[in-house]
């Protein structure tokens, strides 16, 4: 019993030390395992990390761990190329992301997914030696955050964050606008923040339709189903989105507007306006 107590005490002290040691400015770089020496130096030059920055490697197996089942295996590939740098920021700054050679994932998409994963107050860079989709970059950022803070991100939270990013990128591809897709997810999270209990699938569908209509977006049934699925998983994480949304720097000035908005009411007003427009057009056609 005494041995067990000492073991637990050692673990708690180690954890406390890890948290105490993490401070704004602490930096860690993750390099894709399959980068050539020249590619690694190229990316390191663009990152320009401080001399004391830690360096770790991300493998293709780690990428598959969180993306298998979300993307075809041939899309994930067999090489780890994406690289990241994360630097802890002052409390309250939120998550700020910069990208280079990332074609499929926007800054706001990364910020959204990282907020879901529980990342807080960090400056993040995601880069590759040539254009890549960027879906694997999230794995490196989460691994780096764990390493630099000494805290472990819940495995389920990592998987939900990865699925959220893939879902958003697919919707972005369908509607042809990455920023609109990221804003859609942010607004939906704001709607979740207003709820006092769990929403049914029908309620989630209604919420998605209202927000999409408010933004002038038309979503297919398949896209709505994918959003219902990811929102259900996000909802089950029991995240306090009224606080966590502030981490998404791309929408920091708009978060309060999202929280105060009433998509259902606006949707009703839009329906009235559409009806009046239709009525006026019809009357004009009579006179013509």
N, C-alpha and C positions, 0 to 999 in steps of 0.2 A: 504494500500500500504506500509506504514511504517512497519507494522507488518510482511508483506511478505519479505521485504528487510532485516529485522533483522533475519528472519528465514533462508534466503539464506546465509547471512553472517555467521551465527552460523554454518551452514552445511559446508561451505568452510573452516572455521577456524578449525573445528573438523577434516575434511579430511586432511588438511595440517598438523595438529598435529600428526595424525596417521602416515603419511609418515615420518615426522621428527623423530618420536619416534623409527621407525624401523631401526635397525642397525645390522651390521655383528655380529654374535654371538647369536642374538635373536633366541630362540628355542621354538618349540611347539610340543607336542606329541599328536597323535590321537589314541585312543584305540577303537577297535571294541566293540560295546555295549554288545555283547553276550559272551565276554570273562569271564571265572571264575576268582575269586580273585587270585588263584594260577597262572593261565595263564597270567594274567595282570602283576603280579610281576615278572614272568619269562621273559616276553618281556621287562619290564622296566629295569631289570638287564642287558639285552643284549644291550639295547639302551644306558644305563648309561647317562641319560640327566643331564644337570646342575640343581642345586637345584631350580633356579628361573624359570625353564621352565614351560610354561603353559601346561595344560592338557585339552583336549576336547574329546567328544565321537562321533563316526560315527555310524549311524544306518543302518540297512538293507534297510529301505525305501529310504535312500539317495543313496545307491548303486543301487537300482532298478531304481531310477530317471534317471540315466545316462546310464544304461546298458540294460534296457528293450528295446526289439526290436533288440538289437545287439546280445544277447545271450539268449538261452532258460531260462525261469524262474527257472527251476530246477537246472540249472548250476549256476545261481547267488545265489540260495539258499534262506534260510529264516533266516540266522544268519549273523551278522557282526562280522568277526573274524580278518581280516587283520588289522594291526596297522602300523602307520608310525611315523617317527620323521623328522622334517625339521628344519634346522639351516641356517639362512641367512649367506652368504659368502661375501667376498670382491668383489667389482665390477670387472667384467672381468674374474672371475674364471669359470663361467658357472655352469651347473647343474651336480652334481656328485651323483650317486646312488649306494647304497649297498643293497643287498637283503639277506634274510635268509628264508628258507622253502617256497620259491616262485618257482614253477615249470614251469609255462607257459609263464612268462614275463621276458625278460632279462633286464639288467641294461640299455642298449642302447634303448630298447623299451620304458622304462619309461622316459628316458631323451628326446627322440623324442616327445612323447605325451605331456610331461610337457612343452617343448619349444612351441609346438602348442598352449597350453593353456595360454601361456604368462608368465610362471614362469621364473625367472632369478636368476642367481647366488645363488645357494642353495645346501647344503649338505643334502641328503635325505636317509633315511633308511626305508625299507619296511620289515615287519616281520610278522610271524604267529606262533602259538604254535605247529603247525603240517603242513605238506606239503599242500599248496593250490595253485590254478592256479595263483592268484595274480591280476586278472582283477579288483577286487574291490579296490585294494590298491590305485589306481590313485585317486579315489574319496576322500580318506582321505588326500592325499598330497595336492590336490587343496583346500580343506577346510582349512587345516592348513596354507597354503600360504596366503589365504585371511585373516585369523585371525592374523597372525604374522605381515603382512605388512599393514593391515588396508585398503587394496584395494579389490575391487570386480572384479572377473573374469567374463567376459561376458558369459552368459548362453549358447549361441550358440557355443562359443569357447570351453567350457567344453564338450559339446556333441560331437563336431568334434574330440577333443582330445581323448575322450573315444572310438569313432568309429575307429579312426586311430589305437589305441592300439589293439583293438579286431581284426581288419583287418590284422594287422601285425602278431599277434599271430596265426591266422588261416593259413596264408601263411607259417609261420615258421613250423607249424605242417605238412603242405603238403610237403614242401621241406626238412624237417628234419634238419633244421639249424636255430636257433633263431638269431644268429649273422648275418648271411647272409640276413635274412629277415629285420632286423633293418638297415643294411647297404643299402639295396635296397631302403627303405623309405628315408633315408638320401640323397642318390644320386638323387632320384626323386625330393626331395625338392630343391636340388642344381640346377637341371635343371629348376625348376619353377622360381628360382631366376634369371636365365638368360633371362627369357621371358619379353618382353616389353608390352605385351597385353594378353588378355585371350586366352587360347587354346581351340580348339574344341575337342569333344570327340575323333575324329579320330586322331587328333594331339597328344592327351594324350596317346592313344593306341600305336601310333608309338614311342613315347618317352619311354613308359614302355618297349616295345619290344626291343628297342635299348639298354637301360640300362641293362635289364635282360640278353640280349645276351652278352654284354660286361662283365658281371659278371659270365657268364657260367650257367645261370639259364634258365630252361624251365618252363614257366607258362601256366596253362590251361586258356581257354577262360573265365571261371568263375572267376579265380583269377585276370585276367586282368580287367574284368568288375568291380570287387570290388575295385581295385586300381583306376580305372577311377573315380568311384563314390567318393572315399575319397579325391582324388586329386582335383576334382572339388570343393568340400566343403572347402578344405584347401586353394585353389586359391581364393575363394570368401571371405576368412577372410582378404584378403589384407595385409598379413604379409610380412615384408621385410626380406625374407629368407637369403639374402646375409649377414645380420647382425645377425639374430636369430640362424643360423646354428652353430655359435660359442658357443652357450649354450650347445650343445650336446658334453659333455666331451669325450665320447667314441671315437669320430671321430675328436677331436679338431685339431690334427696334419694333418688330411687328408682333411679337409673341402676345403682348397684352391685348392687341387688337383681335388676334385669333381667339384668345380666351373670352373676350367680351362679345364676340360676334354671335349671331343667331342665324345659322344657315337655313333653318327651317322657315323662319319668318321671311328672310330675304327670298327664299325660293318661292314663297307664296306671292310676294310682291312682284317677282319676275313673271309669275304665271298671269297675274292681273295685267301687267304691262303688255305681255305677249297677246293676251286676249284683246286688249284695246287696240293694239297695232293691227291685229287681224280684222277687227271690226271696221277700223278706219279704212284699211285697204279695200275691204269689200264695198264700203260706201262709195269710195272714190271710183271703183270699177263700175258701179251703177251709173254714176254721173258721166263717166266716159262713154 
